[in-house]
Amino acid sequence: MPHGIRRKSIRDPKTNVEKSEFRELKQELEQLMVEMTEEAISVRLDYETSGSNMDSGSIVAIHQNSPLLDNEKEELSDIAVNIKRKENE
């Protein structure tokens, strides 16, 4: 371009982002989407083959100021949720 003439940047009217930046952002988001999808598939396959380890003797921690300690007769099982492994069909 001749000296002193600047090319007007092309901006997306909805986002006010330059088209070149928009393409880069779109490519980055698409790459992140692929990575997240791959990780989700991996987690699902791992769960289907191994199951959950949430009932494998997890530790329950209760803070020293917890209202649970006020009533010694109240059992944790009265208020806590018991997670059971899903039966394989």
N, C-alpha and C positions, 0 to 999 in steps of 0.2 A: 504494500500500500504506500502511496506517496506520503512523504514526511508531513506531519501535522494532521493527518486524517486518521482518526481512531475508529476502529471497527466497533460498532455497537454490539454489546453483549446481548445474547438472546436469553431471555429469562422466561421460565415457566410462569404463566399468569396465576396459577393456583398457589404455587409454593414460593414464588419470588426467588427461585434458585436458578443459577445459570444452567443451561442445558448440559454442558460438559460435566459440571458438578453433579447434576441430577443423575446422569448415566453412571458416574462413579459410585454414588450412594446406592443406586439401584443394584449395581453389581455386587457391592459389599453386602447389602441386605439379602440378596439371593444366595450368596455364599454362606452367610450365617444361617439362613433357612435350611440349606442342604446339610450343614454340620449339625444343626439341632435335630433335624429329622433322622439323620444317621444315628445320633446318640439315643434318641427316643426308641428307635428300632432295636438298638443294642440292649437297652434296658429292658424292653419288653421281652425279647428273646431270652435274656438272662433270667428274668422272672419266671417265664414259662418253663424253663429247664430246671431251675434251682428252687423256685418258690421263694417265699418271704422268710426272712430270719427275724421277724419282729417278735416271735414268741420263743426266742432262743435263750431265755434267761436274762432278759434285759434288767438293768438296774433301775430302781425307782428312787429318786432323790427327793426328799422333802425338806424344805427350808426350815430352819430352827424357829422361825416366827409363824409358821403355817398354822391356820386354824384347825388343821387335821390333828394337831397335837393337843388341842384343848379337850377333846373327848377320846379317851383311850379305848372306849368300848366300840367306837365307830371304826369299821374296817375300811381299808383302802378300797377293797372290792365293792363297797357300797356306793362309792362315788366315782370310781375310775372305770374306764371303758376297757373291756377285755377284748382284745383282738384275736380272733381265731383264724387259723389258716383255712383257706377255701379248699373244699374237697375237689379233687380232680374228677372230672366226669368221664 
